[in-house]
Structures are given as structure tokens and as C-alpha cells.
Amino acid sequence: MFIFTAIANGFKRYNLTIFIVVLVTGLSTAVIMLNDTLQKASDTSGYTSTLDSTTFDQATIDRVKQLHTSSETVDTSLPTTRINPFNE
């Protein structure tokens, strides 16, 4: 009976300290488990893709060739009823 009384008195005296230790231990465990899960999820060793991404169809090649280069000027005139806020 004396042991239970001593444990109860110790818990009453140090309940905040015990709570903080349990809280920090739980949060640390959660962070370690989350970190382990993220490391396992990002491991790509041994993975081979089934897609052949080195080929393009002709339609895609034609669309890329139709794009403007950065040195070309493109006519971006707005209707006369609107004001261009980016015009210098």
C-alpha cells in the first residue's frame, strides 16, 4: 500500500514534468517515423519505368517548331477600348 501512495504523491508532484516528457517523446517518435516513411517513399533504386519517353510524335514536333523565339517581337495590341497597364 505504501508503494501506491508514494507513486501517487510522486505523480502529483511531477505531473507537469511527466506530461512534457511524454509529449516530447511522442512528438519525436512521430517525426522519426514520418522521416523514415518519406525516405522510403523517395527511394527509386530498382525502379524501371515502362514508358518510352524518348520519342515524340510528329504533331508535337510541329507545334514546338511553330513557337516564337524570345528575340522575335509578337504583336500584342489590345482593343482601343482597353488600357494596357504594362505599356511603357
PyMOL Python script that loads the backbone (N, CA, C, O; Angstrom):
from pymol import cmd

cmd.read_pdbstr("""\
ATOM      1  N   MET A   1       0.807  -1.186   0.000  1.00  0.00           N
ATOM      2  CA  MET A   1       0.000   0.000   0.000  1.00  0.00           C
ATOM      3  C   MET A   1       0.859   1.262   0.000  1.00  0.00           C
ATOM      4  O   MET A   1       0.492   2.284  -0.579  1.00  0.00           O
ATOM      5  N   PHE A   2       1.991   1.166   0.653  1.00  0.00           N
ATOM      6  CA  PHE A   2       2.885   2.321   0.743  1.00  0.00           C
ATOM      7  C   PHE A   2       3.450   2.685  -0.632  1.00  0.00           C
ATOM      8  O   PHE A   2       3.681   3.861  -0.917  1.00  0.00           O
ATOM      9  N   ILE A   3       3.672   1.687  -1.478  1.00  0.00           N
ATOM     10  CA  ILE A   3       4.230   1.949  -2.809  1.00  0.00           C
ATOM     11  C   ILE A   3       3.238   2.747  -3.649  1.00  0.00           C
ATOM     12  O   ILE A   3       3.628   3.685  -4.343  1.00  0.00           O
ATOM     13  N   PHE A   4       1.975   2.384  -3.591  1.00  0.00           N
ATOM     14  CA  PHE A   4       0.964   3.107  -4.367  1.00  0.00           C
ATOM     15  C   PHE A   4       0.825   4.551  -3.901  1.00  0.00           C
ATOM     16  O   PHE A   4       0.624   5.453  -4.714  1.00  0.00           O
ATOM     17  N   THR A   5       0.930   4.765  -2.607  1.00  0.00           N
ATOM     18  CA  THR A   5       0.858   6.120  -2.066  1.00  0.00           C
ATOM     19  C   THR A   5       2.061   6.943  -2.519  1.00  0.00           C
ATOM     20  O   THR A   5       1.925   8.117  -2.864  1.00  0.00           O
ATOM     21  N   ALA A   6       3.229   6.325  -2.516  1.00  0.00           N
ATOM     22  CA  ALA A   6       4.445   7.024  -2.952  1.00  0.00           C
ATOM     23  C   ALA A   6       4.370   7.368  -4.435  1.00  0.00           C
ATOM     24  O   ALA A   6       4.773   8.459  -4.840  1.00  0.00           O
ATOM     25  N   ILE A   7       3.857   6.444  -5.245  1.00  0.00           N
ATOM     26  CA  ILE A   7       3.712   6.699  -6.686  1.00  0.00           C
ATOM     27  C   ILE A   7       2.697   7.818  -6.910  1.00  0.00           C
ATOM     28  O   ILE A   7       2.930   8.700  -7.736  1.00  0.00           O
ATOM     29  N   ALA A   8       1.600   7.796  -6.205  1.00  0.00           N
ATOM     30  CA  ALA A   8       0.579   8.827  -6.349  1.00  0.00           C
ATOM     31  C   ALA A   8       1.117  10.193  -5.930  1.00  0.00           C
ATOM     32  O   ALA A   8       0.856  11.196  -6.595  1.00  0.00           O
ATOM     33  N   ASN A   9       1.858  10.233  -4.839  1.00  0.00           N
ATOM     34  CA  ASN A   9       2.436  11.505  -4.404  1.00  0.00           C
ATOM     35  C   ASN A   9       3.490  11.996  -5.403  1.00  0.00           C
ATOM     36  O   ASN A   9       3.570  13.194  -5.672  1.00  0.00           O
ATOM     37  N   GLY A  10       4.283  11.101  -5.944  1.00  0.00           N
ATOM     38  CA  GLY A  10       5.278  11.482  -6.940  1.00  0.00           C
ATOM     39  C   GLY A  10       4.624  11.992  -8.208  1.00  0.00           C
ATOM     40  O   GLY A  10       5.101  12.952  -8.812  1.00  0.00           O
ATOM     41  N   PHE A  11       3.535  11.357  -8.616  1.00  0.00           N
ATOM     42  CA  PHE A  11       2.822  11.820  -9.809  1.00  0.00           C
ATOM     43  C   PHE A  11       2.186  13.182  -9.572  1.00  0.00           C
ATOM     44  O   PHE A  11       2.204  14.033 -10.461  1.00  0.00           O
ATOM     45  N   LYS A  12       1.624  13.402  -8.388  1.00  0.00           N
ATOM     46  CA  LYS A  12       1.026  14.699  -8.083  1.00  0.00           C
ATOM     47  C   LYS A  12       2.087  15.800  -8.097  1.00  0.00           C
ATOM     48  O   LYS A  12       1.817  16.928  -8.509  1.00  0.00           O
ATOM     49  N   ARG A  13       3.269  15.469  -7.652  1.00  0.00           N
ATOM     50  CA  ARG A  13       4.325  16.476  -7.559  1.00  0.00           C
ATOM     51  C   ARG A  13       4.951  16.780  -8.919  1.00  0.00           C
ATOM     52  O   ARG A  13       5.279  17.931  -9.208  1.00  0.00           O
ATOM     53  N   TYR A  14       5.118  15.752  -9.756  1.00  0.00           N
ATOM     54  CA  TYR A  14       5.836  15.909 -11.023  1.00  0.00           C
ATOM     55  C   TYR A  14       4.948  15.704 -12.244  1.00  0.00           C
ATOM     56  O   TYR A  14       5.445  15.302 -13.296  1.00  0.00           O
ATOM     57  N   ASN A  15       3.655  15.967 -12.135  1.00  0.00           N
ATOM     58  CA  ASN A  15       2.755  15.685 -13.246  1.00  0.00           C
ATOM     59  C   ASN A  15       3.068  16.543 -14.474  1.00  0.00           C
ATOM     60  O   ASN A  15       2.943  16.046 -15.593  1.00  0.00           O
ATOM     61  N   LEU A  16       3.463  17.792 -14.320  1.00  0.00           N
ATOM     62  CA  LEU A  16       3.794  18.639 -15.466  1.00  0.00           C
ATOM     63  C   LEU A  16       5.061  18.137 -16.159  1.00  0.00           C
ATOM     64  O   LEU A  16       5.131  18.100 -17.387  1.00  0.00           O
ATOM     65  N   THR A  17       6.050  17.754 -15.373  1.00  0.00           N
ATOM     66  CA  THR A  17       7.298  17.228 -15.944  1.00  0.00           C
ATOM     67  C   THR A  17       7.044  15.923 -16.688  1.00  0.00           C
ATOM     68  O   THR A  17       7.573  15.716 -17.780  1.00  0.00           O
ATOM     69  N   ILE A  18       6.245  15.054 -16.107  1.00  0.00           N
ATOM     70  CA  ILE A  18       5.923  13.781 -16.766  1.00  0.00           C
ATOM     71  C   ILE A  18       5.153  14.043 -18.053  1.00  0.00           C
ATOM     72  O   ILE A  18       5.402  13.385 -19.063  1.00  0.00           O
ATOM     73  N   PHE A  19       4.234  14.983 -18.033  1.00  0.00           N
ATOM     74  CA  PHE A  19       3.460  15.319 -19.227  1.00  0.00           C
ATOM     75  C   PHE A  19       4.374  15.834 -20.340  1.00  0.00           C
ATOM     76  O   PHE A  19       4.234  15.431 -21.494  1.00  0.00           O
ATOM     77  N   ILE A  20       5.302  16.717 -20.000  1.00  0.00           N
ATOM     78  CA  ILE A  20       6.209  17.267 -21.000  1.00  0.00           C
ATOM     79  C   ILE A  20       7.112  16.182 -21.568  1.00  0.00           C
ATOM     80  O   ILE A  20       7.339  16.147 -22.777  1.00  0.00           O
ATOM     81  N   VAL A  21       7.625  15.311 -20.741  1.00  0.00           N
ATOM     82  CA  VAL A  21       8.487  14.219 -21.220  1.00  0.00           C
ATOM     83  C   VAL A  21       7.715  13.295 -22.146  1.00  0.00           C
ATOM     84  O   VAL A  21       8.235  12.897 -23.188  1.00  0.00           O
ATOM     85  N   VAL A  22       6.488  12.946 -21.791  1.00  0.00           N
ATOM     86  CA  VAL A  22       5.668  12.074 -22.638  1.00  0.00           C
ATOM     87  C   VAL A  22       5.331  12.775 -23.950  1.00  0.00           C
ATOM     88  O   VAL A  22       5.350  12.145 -25.007  1.00  0.00           O
ATOM     89  N   LEU A  23       5.029  14.049 -23.897  1.00  0.00           N
ATOM     90  CA  LEU A  23       4.702  14.805 -25.102  1.00  0.00           C
ATOM     91  C   LEU A  23       5.899  14.892 -26.040  1.00  0.00           C
ATOM     92  O   LEU A  23       5.757  14.649 -27.239  1.00  0.00           O
ATOM     93  N   VAL A  24       7.062  15.229 -25.523  1.00  0.00           N
ATOM     94  CA  VAL A  24       8.261  15.333 -26.361  1.00  0.00           C
ATOM     95  C   VAL A  24       8.641  13.971 -26.929  1.00  0.00           C
ATOM     96  O   VAL A  24       9.054  13.882 -28.085  1.00  0.00           O
ATOM     97  N   THR A  25       8.511  12.929 -26.154  1.00  0.00           N
ATOM     98  CA  THR A  25       8.809  11.575 -26.644  1.00  0.00           C
ATOM     99  C   THR A  25       7.856  11.183 -27.767  1.00  0.00           C
ATOM    100  O   THR A  25       8.285  10.618 -28.773  1.00  0.00           O
ATOM    101  N   GLY A  26       6.583  11.475 -27.608  1.00  0.00           N
ATOM    102  CA  GLY A  26       5.609  11.149 -28.651  1.00  0.00           C
ATOM    103  C   GLY A  26       5.847  11.932 -29.926  1.00  0.00           C
ATOM    104  O   GLY A  26       5.783  11.368 -31.019  1.00  0.00           O
ATOM    105  N   LEU A  27       6.120  13.220 -29.805  1.00  0.00           N
ATOM    106  CA  LEU A  27       6.388  14.037 -30.993  1.00  0.00           C
ATOM    107  C   LEU A  27       7.680  13.600 -31.684  1.00  0.00           C
ATOM    108  O   LEU A  27       7.744  13.559 -32.912  1.00  0.00           O
ATOM    109  N   SER A  28       8.692  13.278 -30.909  1.00  0.00           N
ATOM    110  CA  SER A  28       9.948  12.802 -31.503  1.00  0.00           C
ATOM    111  C   SER A  28       9.738  11.494 -32.266  1.00  0.00           C
ATOM    112  O   SER A  28      10.269  11.312 -33.361  1.00  0.00           O
ATOM    113  N   THR A  29       8.970  10.599 -31.684  1.00  0.00           N
ATOM    114  CA  THR A  29       8.673   9.331 -32.355  1.00  0.00           C
ATOM    115  C   THR A  29       7.906   9.571 -33.647  1.00  0.00           C
ATOM    116  O   THR A  29       8.182   8.926 -34.658  1.00  0.00           O
ATOM    117  N   ALA A  30       6.952  10.487 -33.626  1.00  0.00           N
ATOM    118  CA  ALA A  30       6.179  10.788 -34.828  1.00  0.00           C
ATOM    119  C   ALA A  30       7.060  11.376 -35.925  1.00  0.00           C
ATOM    120  O   ALA A  30       6.914  11.020 -37.095  1.00  0.00           O
ATOM    121  N   VAL A  31       7.977  12.275 -35.556  1.00  0.00           N
ATOM    122  CA  VAL A  31       8.868  12.876 -36.542  1.00  0.00           C
ATOM    123  C   VAL A  31       9.811  11.829 -37.128  1.00  0.00           C
ATOM    124  O   VAL A  31      10.050  11.823 -38.336  1.00  0.00           O
ATOM    125  N   ILE A  32      10.338  10.964 -36.306  1.00  0.00           N
ATOM    126  CA  ILE A  32      11.248   9.918 -36.799  1.00  0.00           C
ATOM    127  C   ILE A  32      10.513   8.961 -37.730  1.00  0.00           C
ATOM    128  O   ILE A  32      11.055   8.573 -38.765  1.00  0.00           O
ATOM    129  N   MET A  33       9.293   8.576 -37.379  1.00  0.00           N
ATOM    130  CA  MET A  33       8.522   7.672 -38.240  1.00  0.00           C
ATOM    131  C   MET A  33       8.148   8.345 -39.559  1.00  0.00           C
ATOM    132  O   MET A  33       8.195   7.706 -40.610  1.00  0.00           O
ATOM    133  N   LEU A  34       7.779   9.621 -39.519  1.00  0.00           N
ATOM    134  CA  LEU A  34       7.448  10.351 -40.738  1.00  0.00           C
ATOM    135  C   LEU A  34       8.669  10.496 -41.638  1.00  0.00           C
ATOM    136  O   LEU A  34       8.569  10.340 -42.855  1.00  0.00           O
ATOM    137  N   ASN A  35       9.815  10.793 -41.045  1.00  0.00           N
ATOM    138  CA  ASN A  35      11.052  10.911 -41.812  1.00  0.00           C
ATOM    139  C   ASN A  35      11.405   9.577 -42.471  1.00  0.00           C
ATOM    140  O   ASN A  35      11.823   9.548 -43.629  1.00  0.00           O
ATOM    141  N   ASP A  36      11.242   8.492 -41.750  1.00  0.00           N
ATOM    142  CA  ASP A  36      11.530   7.164 -42.311  1.00  0.00           C
ATOM    143  C   ASP A  36      10.580   6.846 -43.460  1.00  0.00           C
ATOM    144  O   ASP A  36      11.002   6.288 -44.472  1.00  0.00           O
ATOM    145  N   THR A  37       9.314   7.190 -43.318  1.00  0.00           N
ATOM    146  CA  THR A  37       8.335   6.955 -44.376  1.00  0.00           C
ATOM    147  C   THR A  37       8.666   7.767 -45.621  1.00  0.00           C
ATOM    148  O   THR A  37       8.574   7.256 -46.737  1.00  0.00           O
ATOM    149  N   LEU A  38       9.050   9.023 -45.441  1.00  0.00           N
ATOM    150  CA  LEU A  38       9.393   9.865 -46.586  1.00  0.00           C
ATOM    151  C   LEU A  38      10.651   9.382 -47.290  1.00  0.00           C
ATOM    152  O   LEU A  38      10.737   9.455 -48.516  1.00  0.00           O
ATOM    153  N   GLN A  39      11.622   8.895 -46.541  1.00  0.00           N
ATOM    154  CA  GLN A  39      12.837   8.369 -47.162  1.00  0.00           C
ATOM    155  C   GLN A  39      12.546   7.098 -47.952  1.00  0.00           C
ATOM    156  O   GLN A  39      13.101   6.901 -49.033  1.00  0.00           O
ATOM    157  N   LYS A  40      11.693   6.249 -47.432  1.00  0.00           N
ATOM    158  CA  LYS A  40      11.340   5.025 -48.152  1.00  0.00           C
ATOM    159  C   LYS A  40      10.533   5.344 -49.407  1.00  0.00           C
ATOM    160  O   LYS A  40      10.679   4.667 -50.425  1.00  0.00           O
ATOM    161  N   ALA A  41       9.683   6.367 -49.344  1.00  0.00           N
ATOM    162  CA  ALA A  41       8.845   6.718 -50.485  1.00  0.00           C
ATOM    163  C   ALA A  41       9.657   7.342 -51.605  1.00  0.00           C
ATOM    164  O   ALA A  41       9.294   7.204 -52.773  1.00  0.00           O
ATOM    165  N   SER A  42      10.745   8.025 -51.279  1.00  0.00           N
ATOM    166  CA  SER A  42      11.538   8.689 -52.312  1.00  0.00           C
ATOM    167  C   SER A  42      12.667   7.817 -52.835  1.00  0.00           C
ATOM    168  O   SER A  42      13.442   8.266 -53.680  1.00  0.00           O
ATOM    169  N   ASP A  43      12.781   6.595 -52.361  1.00  0.00           N
ATOM    170  CA  ASP A  43      13.826   5.684 -52.837  1.00  0.00           C
ATOM    171  C   ASP A  43      13.403   5.097 -54.176  1.00  0.00           C
ATOM    172  O   ASP A  43      12.420   4.359 -54.244  1.00  0.00           O
ATOM    173  N   THR A  44      14.135   5.414 -55.244  1.00  0.00           N
ATOM    174  CA  THR A  44      13.788   4.936 -56.576  1.00  0.00           C
ATOM    175  C   THR A  44      14.774   3.912 -57.106  1.00  0.00           C
ATOM    176  O   THR A  44      14.768   3.613 -58.300  1.00  0.00           O
ATOM    177  N   SER A  45      15.610   3.375 -56.252  1.00  0.00           N
ATOM    178  CA  SER A  45      16.550   2.368 -56.729  1.00  0.00           C
ATOM    179  C   SER A  45      15.792   1.083 -57.067  1.00  0.00           C
ATOM    180  O   SER A  45      14.915   0.649 -56.320  1.00  0.00           O
ATOM    181  N   GLY A  46      16.136   0.502 -58.173  1.00  0.00           N
ATOM    182  CA  GLY A  46      15.475  -0.724 -58.608  1.00  0.00           C
ATOM    183  C   GLY A  46      14.192  -0.491 -59.371  1.00  0.00           C
ATOM    184  O   GLY A  46      13.536  -1.456 -59.765  1.00  0.00           O
ATOM    185  N   TYR A  47      13.809   0.753 -59.596  1.00  0.00           N
ATOM    186  CA  TYR A  47      12.575   1.062 -60.325  1.00  0.00           C
ATOM    187  C   TYR A  47      12.900   1.279 -61.795  1.00  0.00           C
ATOM    188  O   TYR A  47      13.807   2.040 -62.132  1.00  0.00           O
ATOM    189  N   THR A  48      12.171   0.620 -62.650  1.00  0.00           N
ATOM    190  CA  THR A  48      12.327   0.829 -64.086  1.00  0.00           C
ATOM    191  C   THR A  48      10.990   1.269 -64.652  1.00  0.00           C
ATOM    192  O   THR A  48       9.957   0.650 -64.395  1.00  0.00           O
ATOM    193  N   SER A  49      11.021   2.338 -65.423  1.00  0.00           N
ATOM    194  CA  SER A  49       9.801   2.880 -65.998  1.00  0.00           C
ATOM    195  C   SER A  49       9.381   2.057 -67.210  1.00  0.00           C
ATOM    196  O   SER A  49      10.222   1.569 -67.965  1.00  0.00           O
ATOM    197  N   THR A  50       8.093   1.913 -67.382  1.00  0.00           N
ATOM    198  CA  THR A  50       7.575   1.183 -68.534  1.00  0.00           C
ATOM    199  C   THR A  50       7.289   2.115 -69.695  1.00  0.00           C
ATOM    200  O   THR A  50       6.909   1.654 -70.771  1.00  0.00           O
ATOM    201  N   LEU A  51       7.463   3.428 -69.504  1.00  0.00           N
ATOM    202  CA  LEU A  51       7.190   4.393 -70.554  1.00  0.00           C
ATOM    203  C   LEU A  51       8.436   4.649 -71.386  1.00  0.00           C
ATOM    204  O   LEU A  51       9.552   4.672 -70.868  1.00  0.00           O
ATOM    205  N   ASP A  52       8.233   4.838 -72.668  1.00  0.00           N
ATOM    206  CA  ASP A  52       9.332   5.198 -73.555  1.00  0.00           C
ATOM    207  C   ASP A  52       9.217   6.690 -73.820  1.00  0.00           C
ATOM    208  O   ASP A  52       8.505   7.106 -74.734  1.00  0.00           O
ATOM    209  N   SER A  53       9.910   7.498 -73.029  1.00  0.00           N
ATOM    210  CA  SER A  53       9.755   8.943 -73.103  1.00  0.00           C
ATOM    211  C   SER A  53      10.762   9.591 -74.043  1.00  0.00           C
ATOM    212  O   SER A  53      10.907  10.814 -74.025  1.00  0.00           O
ATOM    213  N   THR A  54      11.462   8.815 -74.861  1.00  0.00           N
ATOM    214  CA  THR A  54      12.461   9.391 -75.764  1.00  0.00           C
ATOM    215  C   THR A  54      11.903   9.659 -77.147  1.00  0.00           C
ATOM    216  O   THR A  54      12.631  10.139 -78.016  1.00  0.00           O
ATOM    217  N   THR A  55      10.653   9.369 -77.373  1.00  0.00           N
ATOM    218  CA  THR A  55      10.071   9.590 -78.697  1.00  0.00           C
ATOM    219  C   THR A  55       8.959  10.627 -78.612  1.00  0.00           C
ATOM    220  O   THR A  55       8.216  10.683 -77.632  1.00  0.00           O
ATOM    221  N   PHE A  56       8.857  11.454 -79.667  1.00  0.00           N
ATOM    222  CA  PHE A  56       7.784  12.434 -79.795  1.00  0.00           C
ATOM    223  C   PHE A  56       7.019  12.121 -81.073  1.00  0.00           C
ATOM    224  O   PHE A  56       7.586  11.620 -82.044  1.00  0.00           O
ATOM    225  N   ASP A  57       5.759  12.414 -81.061  1.00  0.00           N
ATOM    226  CA  ASP A  57       5.013  12.262 -82.293  1.00  0.00           C
ATOM    227  C   ASP A  57       5.226  13.506 -83.159  1.00  0.00           C
ATOM    228  O   ASP A  57       5.639  14.551 -82.656  1.00  0.00           O
ATOM    229  N   GLN A  58       4.954  13.396 -84.415  1.00  0.00           N
ATOM    230  CA  GLN A  58       5.229  14.475 -85.358  1.00  0.00           C
ATOM    231  C   GLN A  58       4.393  15.717 -85.058  1.00  0.00           C
ATOM    232  O   GLN A  58       4.863  16.834 -85.273  1.00  0.00           O
ATOM    233  N   ALA A  59       3.183  15.550 -84.573  1.00  0.00           N
ATOM    234  CA  ALA A  59       2.333  16.698 -84.262  1.00  0.00           C
ATOM    235  C   ALA A  59       2.965  17.551 -83.163  1.00  0.00           C
ATOM    236  O   ALA A  59       2.913  18.779 -83.234  1.00  0.00           O
ATOM    237  N   THR A  60       3.554  16.928 -82.163  1.00  0.00           N
ATOM    238  CA  THR A  60       4.207  17.678 -81.091  1.00  0.00           C
ATOM    239  C   THR A  60       5.428  18.415 -81.615  1.00  0.00           C
ATOM    240  O   THR A  60       5.656  19.566 -81.242  1.00  0.00           O
ATOM    241  N   ILE A  61       6.208  17.787 -82.459  1.00  0.00           N
ATOM    242  CA  ILE A  61       7.387  18.429 -83.037  1.00  0.00           C
ATOM    243  C   ILE A  61       6.973  19.640 -83.861  1.00  0.00           C
ATOM    244  O   ILE A  61       7.617  20.686 -83.786  1.00  0.00           O
ATOM    245  N   ASP A  62       5.906  19.513 -84.646  1.00  0.00           N
ATOM    246  CA  ASP A  62       5.431  20.648 -85.458  1.00  0.00           C
ATOM    247  C   ASP A  62       4.958  21.808 -84.582  1.00  0.00           C
ATOM    248  O   ASP A  62       5.218  22.966 -84.908  1.00  0.00           O
ATOM    249  N   ARG A  63       4.268  21.520 -83.478  1.00  0.00           N
ATOM    250  CA  ARG A  63       3.798  22.582 -82.582  1.00  0.00           C
ATOM    251  C   ARG A  63       4.970  23.293 -81.909  1.00  0.00           C
ATOM    252  O   ARG A  63       4.915  24.508 -81.715  1.00  0.00           O
ATOM    253  N   VAL A  64       6.011  22.578 -81.553  1.00  0.00           N
ATOM    254  CA  VAL A  64       7.177  23.197 -80.931  1.00  0.00           C
ATOM    255  C   VAL A  64       7.894  24.093 -81.939  1.00  0.00           C
ATOM    256  O   VAL A  64       8.369  25.169 -81.575  1.00  0.00           O
ATOM    257  N   LYS A  65       7.977  23.674 -83.176  1.00  0.00           N
ATOM    258  CA  LYS A  65       8.638  24.483 -84.201  1.00  0.00           C
ATOM    259  C   LYS A  65       7.866  25.762 -84.507  1.00  0.00           C
ATOM    260  O   LYS A  65       8.464  26.736 -84.964  1.00  0.00           O
ATOM    261  N   GLN A  66       6.559  25.788 -84.269  1.00  0.00           N
ATOM    262  CA  GLN A  66       5.753  26.969 -84.531  1.00  0.00           C
ATOM    263  C   GLN A  66       5.855  28.015 -83.426  1.00  0.00           C
ATOM    264  O   GLN A  66       5.367  29.132 -83.601  1.00  0.00           O
ATOM    265  N   LEU A  67       6.460  27.695 -82.322  1.00  0.00           N
ATOM    266  CA  LEU A  67       6.575  28.647 -81.227  1.00  0.00           C
ATOM    267  C   LEU A  67       7.513  29.781 -81.599  1.00  0.00           C
ATOM    268  O   LEU A  67       8.407  29.612 -82.428  1.00  0.00           O
ATOM    269  N   HIS A  68       7.307  30.929 -80.987  1.00  0.00           N
ATOM    270  CA  HIS A  68       8.143  32.090 -81.237  1.00  0.00           C
ATOM    271  C   HIS A  68       9.396  32.017 -80.373  1.00  0.00           C
ATOM    272  O   HIS A  68       9.367  31.477 -79.267  1.00  0.00           O
ATOM    273  N   THR A  69      10.487  32.558 -80.880  1.00  0.00           N
ATOM    274  CA  THR A  69      11.700  32.656 -80.067  1.00  0.00           C
ATOM    275  C   THR A  69      11.621  33.916 -79.223  1.00  0.00           C
ATOM    276  O   THR A  69      10.764  34.769 -79.456  1.00  0.00           O
ATOM    277  N   SER A  70      12.499  34.039 -78.254  1.00  0.00           N
ATOM    278  CA  SER A  70      12.456  35.198 -77.365  1.00  0.00           C
ATOM    279  C   SER A  70      12.946  36.462 -78.054  1.00  0.00           C
ATOM    280  O   SER A  70      12.676  37.560 -77.569  1.00  0.00           O
ATOM    281  N   SER A  71      13.652  36.342 -79.161  1.00  0.00           N
ATOM    282  CA  SER A  71      14.136  37.537 -79.858  1.00  0.00           C
ATOM    283  C   SER A  71      13.098  38.101 -80.829  1.00  0.00           C
ATOM    284  O   SER A  71      13.235  39.242 -81.270  1.00  0.00           O
ATOM    285  N   GLU A  72      12.078  37.338 -81.167  1.00  0.00           N
ATOM    286  CA  GLU A  72      11.031  37.817 -82.066  1.00  0.00           C
ATOM    287  C   GLU A  72      10.061  38.709 -81.306  1.00  0.00           C
ATOM    288  O   GLU A  72       9.791  38.489 -80.125  1.00  0.00           O
ATOM    289  N   THR A  73       9.549  39.702 -81.987  1.00  0.00           N
ATOM    290  CA  THR A  73       8.514  40.539 -81.380  1.00  0.00           C
ATOM    291  C   THR A  73       7.153  40.024 -81.829  1.00  0.00           C
ATOM    292  O   THR A  73       6.944  39.691 -82.996  1.00  0.00           O
ATOM    293  N   VAL A  74       6.258  39.969 -80.893  1.00  0.00           N
ATOM    294  CA  VAL A  74       4.912  39.466 -81.153  1.00  0.00           C
ATOM    295  C   VAL A  74       3.946  40.627 -80.974  1.00  0.00           C
ATOM    296  O   VAL A  74       4.049  41.380 -80.006  1.00  0.00           O
ATOM    297  N   ASP A  75       3.014  40.771 -81.897  1.00  0.00           N
ATOM    298  CA  ASP A  75       2.043  41.852 -81.817  1.00  0.00           C
ATOM    299  C   ASP A  75       1.045  41.556 -80.708  1.00  0.00           C
ATOM    300  O   ASP A  75       0.264  40.609 -80.790  1.00  0.00           O
ATOM    301  N   THR A  76       1.087  42.377 -79.680  1.00  0.00           N
ATOM    302  CA  THR A  76       0.172  42.198 -78.554  1.00  0.00           C
ATOM    303  C   THR A  76      -0.707  43.430 -78.396  1.00  0.00           C
ATOM    304  O   THR A  76      -0.831  43.973 -77.298  1.00  0.00           O
ATOM    305  N   SER A  77      -1.306  43.863 -79.473  1.00  0.00           N
ATOM    306  CA  SER A  77      -2.137  45.061 -79.401  1.00  0.00           C
ATOM    307  C   SER A  77      -3.490  44.721 -78.790  1.00  0.00           C
ATOM    308  O   SER A  77      -4.112  43.710 -79.114  1.00  0.00           O
ATOM    309  N   LEU A  78      -3.918  45.601 -77.900  1.00  0.00           N
ATOM    310  CA  LEU A  78      -5.203  45.427 -77.238  1.00  0.00           C
ATOM    311  C   LEU A  78      -6.262  46.228 -77.977  1.00  0.00           C
ATOM    312  O   LEU A  78      -5.926  47.135 -78.740  1.00  0.00           O
ATOM    313  N   PRO A  79      -7.492  45.922 -77.773  1.00  0.00           N
ATOM    314  CA  PRO A  79      -8.559  46.747 -78.363  1.00  0.00           C
ATOM    315  C   PRO A  79      -8.445  48.187 -77.875  1.00  0.00           C
ATOM    316  O   PRO A  79      -7.906  48.440 -76.798  1.00  0.00           O
ATOM    317  N   THR A  80      -8.945  49.115 -78.655  1.00  0.00           N
ATOM    318  CA  THR A  80      -8.804  50.537 -78.323  1.00  0.00           C
ATOM    319  C   THR A  80      -9.616  50.929 -77.099  1.00  0.00           C
ATOM    320  O   THR A  80      -9.375  51.988 -76.519  1.00  0.00           O
ATOM    321  N   THR A  81     -10.553  50.117 -76.702  1.00  0.00           N
ATOM    322  CA  THR A  81     -11.382  50.475 -75.551  1.00  0.00           C
ATOM    323  C   THR A  81     -10.721  50.107 -74.227  1.00  0.00           C
ATOM    324  O   THR A  81     -11.209  50.491 -73.164  1.00  0.00           O
ATOM    325  N   ARG A  82      -9.624  49.374 -74.281  1.00  0.00           N
ATOM    326  CA  ARG A  82      -8.947  48.968 -73.047  1.00  0.00           C
ATOM    327  C   ARG A  82      -7.604  49.650 -72.941  1.00  0.00           C
ATOM    328  O   ARG A  82      -6.982  49.966 -73.955  1.00  0.00           O
ATOM    329  N   ILE A  83      -7.147  49.880 -71.715  1.00  0.00           N
ATOM    330  CA  ILE A  83      -5.849  50.488 -71.462  1.00  0.00           C
ATOM    331  C   ILE A  83      -4.904  49.378 -71.007  1.00  0.00           C
ATOM    332  O   ILE A  83      -5.254  48.569 -70.148  1.00  0.00           O
ATOM    333  N   ASN A  84      -3.713  49.345 -71.585  1.00  0.00           N
ATOM    334  CA  ASN A  84      -2.717  48.355 -71.221  1.00  0.00           C
ATOM    335  C   ASN A  84      -1.918  48.861 -70.023  1.00  0.00           C
ATOM    336  O   ASN A  84      -1.170  49.827 -70.166  1.00  0.00           O
ATOM    337  N   PRO A  85      -2.048  48.244 -68.844  1.00  0.00           N
ATOM    338  CA  PRO A  85      -1.316  48.737 -67.676  1.00  0.00           C
ATOM    339  C   PRO A  85       0.163  48.431 -67.738  1.00  0.00           C
ATOM    340  O   PRO A  85       0.930  49.000 -66.961  1.00  0.00           O
ATOM    341  N   PHE A  86       0.599  47.550 -68.637  1.00  0.00           N
ATOM    342  CA  PHE A  86       2.000  47.173 -68.724  1.00  0.00           C
ATOM    343  C   PHE A  86       2.729  47.914 -69.848  1.00  0.00           C
ATOM    344  O   PHE A  86       3.910  47.665 -70.092  1.00  0.00           O
ATOM    345  N   ASN A  87       2.043  48.804 -70.517  1.00  0.00           N
ATOM    346  CA  ASN A  87       2.647  49.555 -71.604  1.00  0.00           C
ATOM    347  C   ASN A  87       3.514  50.671 -71.043  1.00  0.00           C
ATOM    348  O   ASN A  87       3.110  51.377 -70.119  1.00  0.00           O
ATOM    349  N   GLU A  88       4.694  50.824 -71.599  1.00  0.00           N
ATOM    350  CA  GLU A  88       5.610  51.859 -71.098  1.00  0.00           C
ATOM    351  C   GLU A  88       5.388  53.172 -71.804  1.00  0.00           C
ATOM    352  O   GLU A  88       6.071  54.153 -71.511  1.00  0.00           O
TER     353      GLU A  88
END
""", "prot")
cmd.dss("prot")
cmd.show_as("cartoon", "prot")
cmd.util.cbc("prot")
cmd.orient("prot")
